[in-house]
Amino acid sequence: MLKNIFLTDFLPKIKDFFCIFCKFAYLCTINCNCKLSTKESIDMNSFTFYSPTEFCFGRGREQEVGQLCLKYGASRVMIVYGGGSVVRSGLLDRVKAALTASGLPYCELSGIKPNPTDPKVREGLAIAHDFQPDFMLAVGGGSVIDTTKSIAAGYYYEGDFWDFFCGKAKVGQCLPVGVVLTIPAAGSEGSGNAVITNEQTLQKLGIRQPMLLRPKFAIQNPELTMTLPEWQTASGISDMMAHILERYLTNTPDVQIGDRMAEGMLLAIMEEAPKVIANPEDYEARANIMWCGTIAHNDTCSLGRQEDWNSHAMEHEISAEYDVTHGAGLAVVFPAFLQYMAKAHPYKVAQLAMRVLGIVPQLPADANLNDTRTWPVEEQQRVAMEGALKLKAWFHDVLHMPVTFEQLGVPHPDLELLNARLHKNKGTVMPGYLPLDAETTMAIYKLCL
């Protein structure tokens, strides 16, 4: 009894108090420009990087799916897919034919929709326990892959798979996963992450298990993306850019490799995106976008650094409540987030604005052009704000993405509801590039109007 009271009553209060204390200390450090005193605090973070996925990239590579499944130990395969274009294009038939040719029996779970939900995972687990596969195969984009990973994680678990997402249990033994990618966006083909929405609670939560849930292989044929509607293509581009920016916005100093990788990917995306929008059958542009989507989320540009992910958390509440396209929601939230940070904590946004968005700073002679922390605060703020507004215009004018709630199809959002759920799921203060309390996140949501 006492243990239960501690877990349900006192522990959350202790956590909230600790988060508020951390925010206070952090803001004091920023405002007085103090330097941390310990050597460990200014080093690149130590890390272990495990990325075992075999990426099979190029035209016609889906024909190899049967042999790849065998290579990674499959004898019984469960295929997970959405429907629609995967069926109409003949891709699903080609995948089944390749499995049959390799002597692999299979079962199917179809009907996965964007913003995947827990009932489909439960349906998949029931099918899996009946068929007893030893390999999971996702044929689709991020929603299909995340559903597949969730089934893989829950297969050996005796409890409810949602325990992993709400923090009641840790993922243990998993079924191996392979991917035939059709939508470049989520980057789930190279990550150990999955995001699912609980239909009853409207919680959109994720798990991150890079040691267990990274796919064994990912087949990436850019030709499979040429029939995507412009909206889906643009939403995917918004999503992968957000994945890069969530890692880029860090307080870890002197992580130049990650910074330059992120900047290079953003520049490449912004160069290739207009080509894809203008000519959906441009193979080279499709190929560049597809590979950027993978690298954006397989952690190579986030090694050794603190990450943020608060914009994603804020958008998850929007898409959970209003069922909007995730990438489109990010096109609304991220510019607003950057606008807020341009005033509150501008130095990294100013660096982004200068190096990626072409905003030219006006600096005194003693300032270091490549270290925005040496710039006058007013110039950091000016450059950062111009960059945030320029990115917002790019999302709208080039990708034709919504950049306000109304353009997103939500003219009267319940901001109080979104904000309350956000902090119920993420705590009183959300750590990150700038710790966010409810007042701060409400201000950012209001910038989305």
C-alpha positions as CSV (number, residue, x, y, z in Angstrom):
1,M,0.0,0.0,0.0
2,L,2.7,2.5,1.0
3,K,4.7,1.6,-2.1
4,N,1.7,2.3,-4.3
5,I,1.0,5.6,-2.6
6,F,4.6,6.6,-3.1
7,L,4.6,5.7,-6.8
8,T,1.2,7.4,-7.7
9,D,1.3,10.4,-5.4
10,F,4.7,11.5,-4.1
11,L,7.0,10.4,-6.9
12,P,5.4,12.6,-9.6
13,K,5.5,15.6,-7.2
14,I,9.2,14.9,-6.5
15,K,9.8,14.7,-10.3
16,D,8.0,17.9,-11.0
17,F,9.9,19.8,-8.2
18,F,13.2,18.5,-9.6
19,C,12.2,19.6,-13.2
20,I,11.3,23.1,-12.0
21,F,14.6,23.4,-10.0
22,C,16.5,22.3,-13.1
23,K,14.8,24.9,-15.2
24,F,15.5,27.7,-12.7
25,A,19.2,26.7,-12.5
26,Y,19.4,26.4,-16.3
27,L,17.9,29.9,-17.0
28,C,20.2,31.5,-14.4
29,T,23.2,30.0,-16.2
30,I,21.9,31.4,-19.6
31,N,21.1,34.8,-18.3
32,C,24.4,35.4,-16.5
33,N,26.5,33.8,-19.3
34,C,28.2,31.6,-16.7
35,K,30.5,28.8,-17.9
36,L,30.1,25.4,-16.3
37,S,33.0,24.6,-14.1
38,T,33.7,20.9,-14.7
39,K,35.6,19.6,-17.6
40,E,33.0,16.7,-18.1
41,S,30.2,19.2,-18.7
42,I,31.9,20.8,-21.7
43,D,33.0,17.7,-23.5
44,M,31.2,16.0,-26.3
45,N,28.9,13.4,-24.6
46,S,30.2,9.9,-24.5
47,F,28.1,7.5,-26.7
48,T,27.7,4.0,-28.0
49,F,26.4,3.8,-31.5
50,Y,24.8,0.6,-32.8
51,S,23.4,0.6,-36.3
52,P,23.2,-2.9,-37.7
53,T,20.7,-2.2,-40.5
54,E,21.7,-3.4,-44.0
55,F,20.5,-0.7,-46.4
56,C,19.7,-2.0,-49.9
57,F,19.3,1.1,-52.0
58,G,18.4,1.4,-55.7
59,R,16.1,0.3,-58.5
60,G,14.4,-3.0,-58.3
61,R,15.9,-4.0,-54.9
62,E,12.5,-5.2,-53.6
63,Q,13.1,-8.3,-55.6
64,E,15.7,-9.3,-53.1
65,V,13.3,-9.3,-50.1
66,G,13.0,-13.1,-49.9
67,Q,16.7,-13.7,-49.8
68,L,17.2,-11.0,-47.3
69,C,14.6,-12.5,-45.0
70,L,16.4,-15.9,-45.2
71,K,19.8,-14.2,-44.6
72,Y,18.5,-12.9,-41.3
73,G,17.0,-16.2,-40.1
74,A,13.4,-16.1,-41.3
75,S,11.4,-19.2,-41.8
76,R,7.9,-17.8,-41.2
77,V,7.1,-14.1,-42.1
78,M,4.4,-11.7,-41.1
79,I,3.8,-9.0,-43.6
80,V,2.4,-5.7,-42.4
81,Y,1.1,-3.0,-44.8
82,G,-1.4,-0.3,-45.3
83,G,-3.2,-1.0,-48.6
84,G,-4.0,1.4,-51.4
85,S,-0.9,2.1,-53.5
86,V,1.1,-0.9,-52.2
87,V,-1.6,-3.1,-53.6
88,R,-2.4,-1.1,-56.8
89,S,1.2,-0.7,-57.8
90,G,1.8,-4.5,-57.6
91,L,4.5,-4.1,-55.0
92,L,2.7,-6.3,-52.5
93,D,2.4,-9.1,-55.1
94,R,6.1,-8.8,-55.9
95,V,7.0,-9.1,-52.3
96,K,4.8,-12.1,-51.8
97,A,6.2,-13.7,-54.9
98,A,9.8,-13.2,-53.6
99,L,8.9,-14.8,-50.3
100,T,7.2,-17.7,-52.0
101,A,10.2,-18.2,-54.3
102,S,12.4,-18.3,-51.2
103,G,10.2,-21.0,-49.6
104,L,8.9,-18.7,-46.9
105,P,5.3,-19.0,-45.7
106,Y,3.7,-15.7,-44.6
107,C,0.6,-14.2,-43.0
108,E,-0.7,-10.6,-43.4
109,L,-1.9,-7.6,-41.4
110,S,-3.3,-4.9,-43.7
111,G,-5.1,-1.6,-43.2
112,I,-2.5,0.4,-41.3
113,K,-3.4,4.1,-41.5
114,P,-1.4,7.3,-40.8
115,N,-1.0,8.1,-37.1
116,P,-1.1,4.4,-36.3
117,T,-3.2,3.3,-33.3
118,D,-3.1,0.6,-30.7
119,P,-6.1,-1.5,-32.0
120,K,-4.1,-2.4,-35.1
121,V,-1.1,-3.5,-32.9
122,R,-3.4,-5.6,-30.9
123,E,-5.0,-7.2,-34.0
124,G,-1.5,-7.9,-35.3
125,L,-0.4,-9.5,-32.1
126,A,-3.4,-11.8,-32.2
127,I,-2.5,-12.8,-35.8
128,A,1.1,-13.3,-34.8
129,H,0.4,-15.5,-31.8
130,D,-1.8,-17.7,-34.1
131,F,0.7,-17.9,-37.0
132,Q,3.9,-17.8,-34.9
133,P,6.2,-15.9,-37.3
134,D,9.9,-15.6,-36.6
135,F,10.3,-12.5,-38.7
136,M,8.3,-9.3,-39.3
137,L,8.2,-7.5,-42.6
138,A,6.9,-3.9,-43.0
139,V,6.0,-2.8,-46.5
140,G,5.2,0.9,-46.4
141,G,6.2,4.1,-44.6
142,G,6.6,5.1,-41.0
143,S,3.1,4.2,-39.7
144,V,3.5,0.7,-41.1
145,I,7.0,0.3,-39.7
146,D,6.1,1.6,-36.3
147,T,3.1,-0.8,-36.1
148,T,5.4,-3.6,-37.1
149,K,8.0,-2.7,-34.5
150,S,5.3,-2.6,-31.8
151,I,4.1,-6.1,-32.7
152,A,7.7,-7.3,-32.7
153,A,8.2,-5.8,-29.3
154,G,5.0,-7.1,-27.8
155,Y,5.2,-10.6,-29.2
156,Y,7.1,-12.2,-26.4
157,Y,5.7,-10.0,-23.7
158,E,2.9,-11.5,-21.5
159,G,1.4,-8.1,-20.6
160,D,-0.1,-5.3,-22.6
161,F,2.3,-3.9,-25.3
162,W,1.2,-0.4,-24.3
163,D,3.2,-0.9,-21.1
164,F,6.3,-0.1,-23.1
165,F,4.9,3.2,-24.3
166,C,3.6,4.5,-21.0
167,G,6.8,3.5,-19.1
168,K,5.4,0.6,-17.1
169,A,7.8,-2.0,-18.7
170,K,10.9,-2.1,-20.8
171,V,11.2,-3.9,-24.1
172,G,13.0,-7.2,-23.9
173,Q,13.1,-10.0,-26.5
174,C,11.8,-8.9,-29.9
175,L,11.0,-10.4,-33.3
176,P,13.4,-9.2,-36.0
177,V,12.1,-6.7,-38.4
178,G,12.8,-6.0,-42.1
179,V,11.5,-3.1,-44.2
180,V,10.5,-2.4,-47.8
181,L,10.2,1.4,-47.7
182,T,7.6,3.3,-49.8
183,I,7.4,6.7,-48.1
184,P,10.6,8.7,-47.1
185,A,9.7,10.7,-44.0
186,A,9.7,9.1,-40.6
187,G,13.2,7.5,-40.9
188,S,11.8,4.5,-39.0
189,E,13.6,2.2,-41.5
190,G,16.9,3.0,-39.8
191,S,15.9,3.8,-36.2
192,G,15.0,1.9,-33.1
193,N,12.0,4.2,-32.5
194,A,8.2,3.7,-32.8
195,V,5.2,6.0,-32.1
196,I,1.7,4.8,-31.5
197,T,-1.5,6.6,-30.5
198,N,-3.8,5.1,-27.8
199,E,-7.3,5.5,-29.1
200,Q,-8.9,5.5,-25.6
201,T,-6.6,8.0,-23.9
202,L,-5.5,9.9,-27.1
203,Q,-1.9,9.6,-25.9
204,K,0.5,9.6,-28.8
205,L,3.7,8.2,-27.3
206,G,6.9,6.6,-28.5
207,I,9.5,4.1,-27.5
208,R,13.2,4.3,-28.3
209,Q,15.1,1.0,-28.4
210,P,18.1,1.3,-30.8
211,M,19.7,-1.9,-29.5
212,L,16.5,-4.0,-30.1
213,L,14.3,-2.5,-32.8
214,R,16.5,-1.2,-35.6
215,P,15.5,-3.2,-38.7
216,K,17.8,-6.0,-39.9
217,F,17.5,-4.6,-43.4
218,A,15.8,-1.8,-45.3
219,I,15.1,-2.0,-49.0
220,Q,14.9,1.5,-50.5
221,N,13.9,1.9,-54.2
222,P,13.3,5.6,-55.0
223,E,11.0,4.5,-57.9
224,L,8.5,3.3,-55.3
225,T,8.0,6.9,-54.1
226,M,7.3,8.4,-57.5
227,T,3.5,7.9,-57.3
228,L,3.2,9.7,-53.9
229,P,0.9,12.7,-53.9
230,E,2.5,16.1,-53.5
231,W,1.0,16.4,-50.0
232,Q,2.5,13.2,-48.8
233,T,5.9,14.0,-50.3
234,A,6.0,17.5,-48.8
235,S,4.8,16.2,-45.4
236,G,7.6,13.6,-45.4
237,I,10.1,16.3,-46.2
238,S,8.8,18.5,-43.3
239,D,9.1,15.5,-41.0
240,M,12.7,14.6,-41.9
241,M,13.7,18.3,-41.6
242,A,12.2,18.3,-38.1
243,H,14.2,15.2,-37.2
244,I,17.4,17.0,-38.1
245,L,16.4,20.2,-36.3
246,E,15.5,18.3,-33.1
247,R,19.1,17.1,-32.9
248,Y,20.6,20.3,-34.2
249,L,19.1,22.4,-31.4
250,T,21.4,21.5,-28.6
251,N,23.4,23.1,-25.7
252,T,26.2,20.6,-26.1
253,P,29.1,22.8,-27.3
254,D,31.6,22.1,-30.0
255,V,29.8,19.2,-31.7
256,Q,30.9,20.3,-35.2
257,I,30.6,17.0,-37.0
258,G,27.0,16.6,-36.0
259,D,26.3,20.3,-36.7
260,R,27.9,20.2,-40.2
261,M,26.2,16.9,-41.1
262,A,22.8,18.4,-40.1
263,E,23.4,21.6,-42.0
264,G,24.5,19.7,-45.1
265,M,21.4,17.5,-45.0
266,L,19.1,20.5,-44.6
267,L,20.8,22.3,-47.5
268,A,20.5,19.2,-49.7
269,I,16.8,18.8,-48.8
270,M,16.1,22.4,-49.6
271,E,17.8,22.0,-52.9
272,E,16.2,18.7,-53.9
273,A,12.6,19.4,-52.6
274,P,11.6,21.9,-55.3
275,K,12.8,19.4,-57.9
276,V,10.6,16.6,-56.5
277,I,7.6,18.9,-56.2
278,A,8.0,20.1,-59.8
279,N,8.8,16.6,-61.3
280,P,7.7,13.7,-59.1
281,E,9.5,11.2,-61.4
282,D,13.0,12.8,-61.0
283,Y,14.9,9.8,-59.8
284,E,18.0,11.6,-58.6
285,A,15.9,14.0,-56.5
286,R,13.8,11.2,-55.1
287,A,16.9,9.3,-54.3
288,N,18.5,12.2,-52.4
289,I,15.3,12.9,-50.5
290,M,14.9,9.2,-49.6
291,W,18.4,8.8,-48.3
292,C,18.2,12.1,-46.3
293,G,15.1,10.8,-44.6
294,T,17.1,7.8,-43.4
295,I,20.2,9.6,-42.2
296,A,18.0,12.3,-40.5
297,H,16.7,9.7,-38.0
298,N,19.3,7.0,-37.6
299,D,21.2,9.0,-35.1
300,T,24.4,9.7,-37.0
301,C,24.0,13.4,-36.7
302,S,23.0,13.3,-33.0
303,L,25.9,11.4,-31.5
304,G,27.6,13.0,-28.6
305,R,25.0,15.7,-28.0
306,Q,21.9,16.6,-26.1
307,E,18.8,16.4,-28.2
308,D,15.5,18.3,-27.9
309,W,12.3,16.6,-29.3
310,N,9.9,19.1,-27.7
311,S,8.5,20.3,-31.0
312,H,7.6,16.6,-31.8
313,A,6.0,16.2,-28.4
314,M,3.9,19.4,-29.0
315,E,2.8,18.2,-32.5
316,H,1.9,14.7,-31.2
317,E,-0.8,16.3,-29.1
318,I,-2.2,18.0,-32.2
319,S,-2.2,14.9,-34.4
320,A,-3.6,12.7,-31.6
321,E,-6.5,15.1,-31.0
322,Y,-7.2,16.2,-34.6
323,D,-5.8,13.3,-36.7
324,V,-3.8,15.7,-38.9
325,T,-0.8,14.5,-40.9
326,H,2.3,14.5,-38.7
327,G,4.7,16.2,-41.1
328,A,2.1,19.0,-41.8
329,G,1.7,19.5,-38.1
330,L,5.4,19.9,-37.7
331,A,5.4,22.5,-40.5
332,V,3.1,24.5,-38.2
333,V,4.8,23.9,-34.9
334,F,8.5,24.1,-35.8
335,P,8.7,27.6,-37.2
336,A,6.7,28.8,-34.1
337,F,9.1,27.0,-31.8
338,L,12.1,28.7,-33.6
339,Q,10.4,32.1,-33.4
340,Y,10.0,31.7,-29.6
341,M,13.7,30.5,-29.3
342,A,14.9,33.4,-31.4
343,K,14.0,35.6,-28.4
344,A,14.4,33.3,-25.5
345,H,17.6,31.3,-26.4
346,P,18.8,32.4,-29.8
347,Y,22.4,31.3,-30.3
348,K,21.8,27.9,-32.1
349,V,18.9,29.3,-34.1
350,A,21.1,32.1,-35.2
351,Q,23.7,29.6,-36.4
352,L,21.1,27.8,-38.4
353,A,19.9,31.0,-39.9
354,M,23.4,32.0,-41.0
355,R,24.7,28.7,-42.2
356,V,21.6,27.2,-43.8
357,L,19.1,30.0,-44.4
358,G,21.5,32.6,-45.6
359,I,20.9,35.4,-43.1
360,V,23.9,37.7,-42.9
361,P,24.9,38.9,-39.5
362,Q,26.3,42.4,-38.7
363,L,29.0,41.9,-36.2
364,P,31.6,43.9,-34.2
365,A,35.2,43.2,-34.9
366,D,35.8,41.1,-31.8
367,A,32.9,38.6,-32.6
368,N,33.7,35.2,-34.1
369,L,31.5,34.7,-37.2
370,N,31.4,30.9,-36.6
371,D,30.6,31.1,-32.9
372,T,27.2,32.7,-32.4
373,R,27.8,32.7,-28.6
374,T,30.3,35.5,-29.1
375,W,27.7,37.7,-31.0
376,P,25.8,40.5,-29.2
377,V,22.5,39.0,-27.9
378,E,20.5,41.5,-30.0
379,E,22.2,40.4,-33.2
380,Q,21.7,36.7,-32.3
381,Q,18.0,37.5,-31.8
382,R,17.7,39.4,-35.1
383,V,19.4,36.8,-37.2
384,A,17.5,34.0,-35.5
385,M,14.1,35.6,-36.0
386,E,14.8,36.3,-39.7
387,G,15.8,32.7,-40.1
388,A,12.7,31.4,-38.4
389,L,10.5,33.5,-40.6
390,K,12.4,32.5,-43.7
391,L,12.0,28.8,-42.9
392,K,8.3,29.3,-42.2
393,A,7.9,31.0,-45.6
394,W,9.8,28.2,-47.3
395,F,7.5,25.5,-45.8
396,H,4.5,27.5,-47.1
397,D,5.8,28.8,-50.5
398,V,8.0,25.8,-51.7
399,L,6.4,22.8,-50.0
400,H,2.9,24.2,-49.9
401,M,2.6,23.1,-46.3
402,P,0.3,24.8,-43.8
403,V,2.1,27.0,-41.3
404,T,-0.9,27.9,-39.0
405,F,-3.6,26.0,-37.3
406,E,-6.2,27.3,-39.6
407,Q,-4.2,26.3,-42.7
408,L,-3.8,22.9,-41.1
409,G,-7.6,22.5,-41.0
410,V,-8.0,23.3,-37.3
411,P,-9.4,26.8,-37.2
412,H,-10.4,26.7,-33.5
413,P,-7.8,24.5,-31.6
414,D,-8.4,23.8,-28.0
415,L,-5.0,25.1,-26.8
416,E,-5.8,24.5,-23.1
417,L,-6.6,20.9,-23.8
418,L,-3.5,20.3,-25.9
419,N,-1.2,22.0,-23.4
420,A,-2.7,20.1,-20.4
421,R,-2.3,16.7,-22.2
422,L,1.3,17.7,-23.2
423,H,2.4,18.2,-19.7
424,K,0.5,15.3,-18.3
425,N,2.5,13.1,-20.7
426,K,5.8,14.9,-20.5
427,G,6.0,16.4,-17.1
428,T,5.6,19.9,-15.6
429,V,8.9,21.0,-17.2
430,M,10.1,19.4,-20.5
431,P,13.9,19.3,-20.7
432,G,15.7,20.2,-23.9
433,Y,17.3,23.1,-25.7
434,L,15.3,25.3,-23.4
435,P,13.3,23.7,-20.6
436,L,9.6,24.3,-21.3
437,D,6.9,24.8,-18.7
438,A,3.2,25.1,-19.4
439,E,3.4,28.9,-19.8
440,T,6.1,28.6,-22.4
441,T,4.5,25.8,-24.4
442,M,1.2,27.8,-24.4
443,A,3.1,30.8,-25.9
444,I,4.5,28.5,-28.6
445,Y,1.1,27.1,-29.4
446,K,-0.3,30.6,-29.7
447,L,2.4,31.4,-32.2
448,C,0.9,28.7,-34.4
449,L,-2.4,30.5,-34.7
